[in-house]
Amino acid sequence: MIFLPRHLQRFWDASGYFCQTQWEKLLSTFEGYEWILYYIGVILVPGLCFWGLSGLLLLVDTTEKPTFISRYRIQRGKNEPVDPVKLRQAVLTVLFNQNFISIPMLVIYYPFLKWRRDPCSRELPTFHWFLVEMAFFTLLQEILFYYAHRLFHHPMLYKKSHKKHHEWTAPIGVVSIYADPPEHVVANMLPVLVGPLAMGSHLSSITVWLSMVLIVSIINHTGYHLPFLPSPEFHDYHHLKSNQCYGVLGLMDHLHGTDTLFKQTKAYERHVILLGFTPLSESIPDSPKKTRSAL
């Protein structure tokens, strides 16, 4: 019982020392140009995560290969294959949002971070503090995104803005940031950026956080419930029905009762991490549709 915590502590200490040493080397290399490290951390690394994962999924969605993945599709018969015209529009919108909204916002974000605490300071956060930050960021994003998302479902805003995102009733990974500019700013960007600013976080924490948010958002929009990955059933149901499941984790939906219909569905029963290779749509199949008896 004593060995395991000490063993883990040695591992964390050794890892922390290694990371701290590498970070100090980077600071020495970019001395006087720390802003380059900032842009690598908040733009390049998360961007590579986004397009790396989205690109792999796009290959699957456009070629329908490997064929076995189709067994894990949540909405059967949708995007088989994906509409190329619709996909092109989505990719162009995503590129616009990234280059003309996200990047300018991250440029403006930098002086605010420096005012709060230099994100490129020499000392890296401890592993324990890093976990505290991730928990805080996640909870804050859940709250802010939930209310922002519900705001954009108001009839006035939905028709003018959010309806664009819901053109994809069966989503694919790349459409995770397919949205009108106002929605991208208020619902996609701000709930993610407020946490690190409030905590005065280090660049290392911000880079991991931004990358993690994009990866999770892509998974939630894949349209596939793949083994050993977070379940996308919750958000996929939102795209299907639109008046349920507004949050990321489901905490705020539980609080406000905006998941009651979802909890009555087979999708709710499947909303778990798949720990095997049998698709949940097969192990927990939909109820057979009622048919009228011919008289």
C-alpha positions as CSV (number, residue, x, y, z in Angstrom):
1,M,0.0,0.0,0.0
2,I,2.9,2.3,0.7
3,F,5.0,1.3,-2.4
4,L,2.5,2.4,-5.0
5,P,2.1,6.1,-4.0
6,R,5.9,6.4,-3.5
7,H,6.4,4.7,-6.9
8,L,4.0,7.1,-8.6
9,Q,5.6,10.1,-6.8
10,R,9.0,9.1,-8.1
11,F,7.5,8.8,-11.6
12,W,5.9,12.2,-11.3
13,D,9.0,13.8,-9.9
14,A,11.2,12.3,-12.7
15,S,8.7,13.4,-15.4
16,G,8.4,16.8,-13.9
17,Y,12.2,17.2,-13.8
18,F,12.4,16.1,-17.5
19,C,9.6,18.5,-18.6
20,Q,11.1,21.4,-16.6
21,T,14.5,20.8,-18.2
22,Q,13.1,20.7,-21.7
23,W,11.0,23.8,-21.1
24,E,14.0,25.7,-19.9
25,K,15.9,24.7,-23.0
26,L,13.0,26.1,-25.1
27,L,13.0,29.3,-23.2
28,S,16.7,29.7,-23.7
29,T,16.3,29.0,-27.5
30,F,13.5,31.5,-27.8
31,E,14.8,34.1,-25.3
32,G,13.3,37.4,-26.2
33,Y,10.8,35.7,-28.6
34,E,8.6,34.0,-26.1
35,W,5.6,35.0,-28.2
36,I,6.6,32.4,-30.7
37,L,6.3,29.7,-28.1
38,Y,2.9,31.1,-27.2
39,Y,1.6,30.9,-30.8
40,I,3.1,27.4,-31.2
41,G,1.3,26.4,-28.0
42,V,-2.2,27.9,-28.7
43,I,-2.4,27.8,-32.5
44,L,0.0,25.2,-34.1
45,V,-0.3,22.3,-31.6
46,P,-4.1,22.5,-31.2
47,G,-4.4,23.0,-35.0
48,L,-2.4,19.9,-35.7
49,C,-4.6,18.0,-33.2
50,F,-7.8,19.2,-34.9
51,W,-6.8,18.5,-38.5
52,G,-4.9,15.3,-37.7
53,L,-7.9,13.7,-36.1
54,S,-10.5,15.4,-38.4
55,G,-8.4,14.4,-41.5
56,L,-8.4,10.7,-40.5
57,L,-12.2,10.8,-39.9
58,L,-12.7,12.6,-43.3
59,L,-10.9,9.8,-45.0
60,V,-13.4,7.4,-43.4
61,D,-16.4,9.5,-44.2
62,T,-15.5,10.1,-47.8
63,T,-14.2,6.6,-48.7
64,E,-16.3,4.5,-46.3
65,K,-13.1,2.6,-45.6
66,P,-12.2,0.6,-43.6
67,T,-15.7,-0.9,-43.9
68,F,-15.8,-2.3,-40.4
69,I,-16.1,1.2,-38.9
70,S,-19.6,1.6,-40.4
71,R,-20.7,-0.9,-37.7
72,Y,-20.1,1.8,-35.1
73,R,-22.1,4.5,-36.9
74,I,-24.7,5.9,-34.5
75,Q,-27.3,7.1,-37.1
76,R,-27.4,4.3,-39.7
77,G,-27.9,5.3,-43.3
78,K,-26.6,8.8,-42.8
79,N,-23.4,10.2,-44.4
80,E,-22.8,7.0,-46.3
81,P,-20.9,8.5,-48.0
82,V,-20.9,12.2,-46.9
83,D,-22.3,14.7,-49.4
84,P,-19.2,16.3,-51.1
85,V,-20.9,19.7,-51.7
86,K,-22.1,19.9,-48.1
87,L,-18.7,18.8,-46.8
88,R,-16.8,21.4,-48.9
89,Q,-19.0,24.2,-47.4
90,A,-18.3,22.9,-43.9
91,V,-14.6,22.7,-44.4
92,L,-14.4,26.3,-45.9
93,T,-16.5,27.6,-42.9
94,V,-14.2,25.8,-40.4
95,L,-11.1,27.3,-42.1
96,F,-12.7,30.7,-42.0
97,N,-13.5,30.4,-38.3
98,Q,-10.0,29.2,-37.5
99,N,-8.1,31.8,-39.5
100,F,-10.3,34.9,-39.1
101,I,-11.9,34.4,-35.7
102,S,-9.9,31.9,-33.5
103,I,-6.4,33.2,-34.4
104,P,-7.2,36.9,-34.0
105,M,-8.9,36.1,-30.7
106,L,-5.8,34.2,-29.5
107,V,-3.6,37.1,-30.5
108,I,-5.8,39.5,-28.4
109,Y,-5.8,36.9,-25.6
110,Y,-2.0,37.0,-25.2
111,P,-1.6,40.5,-23.5
112,F,-4.5,39.6,-21.2
113,L,-2.7,36.4,-20.1
114,K,0.5,38.3,-19.6
115,W,-1.3,40.9,-17.5
116,R,-2.7,38.0,-15.4
117,R,0.5,36.0,-15.2
118,D,3.2,35.4,-17.8
119,P,2.1,32.2,-19.6
120,C,5.7,31.5,-20.6
121,S,7.2,31.8,-17.0
122,R,10.1,29.6,-16.2
123,E,8.5,27.3,-13.7
124,L,6.0,24.7,-15.0
125,P,2.9,23.8,-12.9
126,T,3.1,20.8,-10.7
127,F,1.2,17.7,-11.9
128,H,-1.3,18.1,-9.0
129,W,-2.0,21.8,-9.8
130,F,-2.3,20.8,-13.5
131,L,-5.1,18.4,-12.6
132,V,-6.8,21.1,-10.5
133,E,-6.7,23.4,-13.5
134,M,-8.1,20.9,-15.9
135,A,-11.0,20.2,-13.5
136,F,-11.8,23.9,-13.1
137,F,-11.6,24.5,-16.8
138,T,-13.9,21.6,-17.5
139,L,-16.5,22.7,-15.0
140,L,-16.4,26.3,-16.1
141,Q,-16.7,25.3,-19.8
142,E,-19.7,23.1,-19.0
143,I,-21.5,26.0,-17.3
144,L,-20.6,28.7,-19.8
145,F,-21.2,26.6,-22.9
146,Y,-24.5,25.3,-21.7
147,Y,-26.0,28.8,-21.3
148,A,-24.4,30.1,-24.4
149,H,-25.7,27.1,-26.4
150,R,-29.2,27.5,-25.0
151,L,-29.1,31.2,-25.8
152,F,-28.4,30.3,-29.5
153,H,-31.4,28.0,-29.4
154,H,-33.7,31.0,-28.7
155,P,-35.9,31.2,-31.8
156,M,-34.5,34.6,-32.9
157,L,-30.9,33.5,-32.7
158,Y,-31.4,29.9,-33.9
159,K,-32.9,31.0,-37.2
160,K,-30.2,33.7,-37.8
161,S,-27.2,31.8,-36.5
162,H,-27.3,28.4,-34.8
163,K,-29.4,26.7,-37.5
164,K,-26.2,26.6,-39.6
165,H,-24.6,24.1,-37.2
166,H,-27.8,22.0,-37.1
167,E,-27.7,21.6,-40.9
168,W,-25.8,18.4,-39.9
169,T,-28.5,16.4,-38.1
170,A,-26.0,13.5,-38.4
171,P,-22.7,15.2,-37.6
172,I,-19.1,14.4,-38.6
173,G,-15.9,15.3,-36.8
174,V,-14.9,18.4,-38.8
175,V,-18.3,20.2,-38.2
176,S,-17.4,20.6,-34.5
177,I,-16.6,24.2,-35.2
178,Y,-18.9,24.7,-38.2
179,A,-20.8,27.7,-37.0
180,D,-21.6,31.4,-37.8
181,P,-19.0,33.9,-36.5
182,P,-21.1,35.2,-33.5
183,E,-21.7,31.6,-32.3
184,H,-18.1,30.6,-32.8
185,V,-17.0,33.5,-30.6
186,V,-19.6,33.3,-27.8
187,A,-20.2,29.5,-27.6
188,N,-17.0,27.9,-29.0
189,M,-14.2,30.2,-28.0
190,L,-15.1,32.2,-24.8
191,P,-16.2,29.2,-22.6
192,V,-12.8,27.7,-23.3
193,L,-10.6,30.8,-22.9
194,V,-12.1,32.2,-19.7
195,G,-10.7,29.4,-17.4
196,P,-7.0,29.8,-18.2
197,L,-7.3,33.6,-17.9
198,A,-9.0,33.3,-14.5
199,M,-6.4,30.9,-13.2
200,G,-3.4,32.7,-14.7
201,S,-2.4,29.4,-16.3
202,H,1.0,28.4,-17.7
203,L,1.3,27.9,-21.5
204,S,1.7,24.2,-21.0
205,S,-1.7,23.9,-19.3
206,I,-3.3,26.1,-21.9
207,T,-1.9,24.0,-24.8
208,V,-3.1,20.7,-23.3
209,W,-6.5,22.2,-22.5
210,L,-7.1,23.7,-26.0
211,S,-6.0,20.5,-27.7
212,M,-8.1,18.4,-25.4
213,V,-11.2,20.5,-26.0
214,L,-10.8,20.2,-29.8
215,I,-10.3,16.4,-29.6
216,V,-13.3,15.8,-27.4
217,S,-15.4,18.1,-29.5
218,I,-14.4,16.2,-32.6
219,I,-15.2,12.8,-30.9
220,N,-18.6,14.2,-29.9
221,H,-19.3,15.0,-33.6
222,T,-17.9,11.9,-35.2
223,G,-21.1,10.1,-35.7
224,Y,-19.3,6.9,-34.6
225,H,-19.4,5.3,-31.1
226,L,-15.9,3.8,-31.3
227,P,-14.2,1.5,-28.7
228,F,-12.3,3.0,-25.8
229,L,-13.2,6.6,-26.7
230,P,-15.6,9.0,-24.9
231,S,-19.3,8.3,-25.8
232,P,-20.7,10.8,-28.4
233,E,-24.3,9.6,-27.9
234,F,-25.2,12.6,-25.8
235,H,-24.3,15.3,-28.4
236,D,-25.3,13.2,-31.3
237,Y,-28.8,13.0,-29.9
238,H,-28.7,16.8,-29.6
239,H,-28.1,17.1,-33.4
240,L,-30.9,14.6,-34.0
241,K,-33.5,16.3,-31.8
242,S,-32.0,19.8,-31.0
243,N,-34.1,20.5,-27.9
244,Q,-32.2,18.2,-25.6
245,C,-28.6,17.8,-24.3
246,Y,-27.2,21.3,-24.6
247,G,-24.1,20.8,-22.5
248,V,-20.8,19.0,-22.8
249,L,-20.8,16.7,-19.8
250,G,-24.5,16.6,-19.1
251,L,-24.2,18.2,-15.6
252,M,-26.2,21.3,-16.5
253,D,-28.7,19.4,-18.5
254,H,-29.4,17.2,-15.4
255,L,-29.7,20.3,-13.3
256,H,-32.2,22.0,-15.7
257,G,-34.0,18.9,-16.9
258,T,-33.0,19.2,-20.5
259,D,-32.0,15.6,-20.8
260,T,-35.3,14.0,-19.7
261,L,-36.3,12.7,-23.2
262,F,-32.7,11.6,-23.9
263,K,-32.8,9.4,-20.7
264,Q,-35.8,7.6,-22.1
265,T,-34.0,6.4,-25.2
266,K,-31.7,3.6,-26.2
267,A,-29.1,6.2,-26.9
268,Y,-28.9,6.9,-23.2
269,E,-28.4,3.2,-22.4
270,R,-25.5,3.3,-24.9
271,H,-24.0,6.5,-23.5
272,V,-21.0,4.7,-21.9
273,I,-17.4,4.1,-23.0
274,L,-17.4,1.0,-25.2
275,L,-14.8,-1.4,-23.6
276,G,-15.1,-4.1,-26.2
277,F,-15.4,-4.4,-30.0
278,T,-19.1,-5.3,-30.3
279,P,-20.9,-2.1,-31.3
280,L,-23.4,-0.9,-28.7
281,S,-26.0,-0.6,-31.4
282,E,-25.8,-4.4,-31.6
283,S,-25.6,-5.3,-27.9
284,I,-28.3,-2.7,-27.1
285,P,-30.4,-2.6,-30.2
286,D,-33.2,-0.2,-30.9
287,S,-36.7,-1.4,-29.9
288,P,-38.6,-2.9,-32.9
289,K,-40.9,-0.4,-34.5
290,K,-44.6,-1.0,-33.9
291,T,-46.4,-2.0,-37.0
292,R,-50.2,-1.8,-37.6
293,S,-51.8,-5.2,-37.9
294,A,-53.5,-5.7,-41.3
295,L,-57.2,-6.2,-40.9
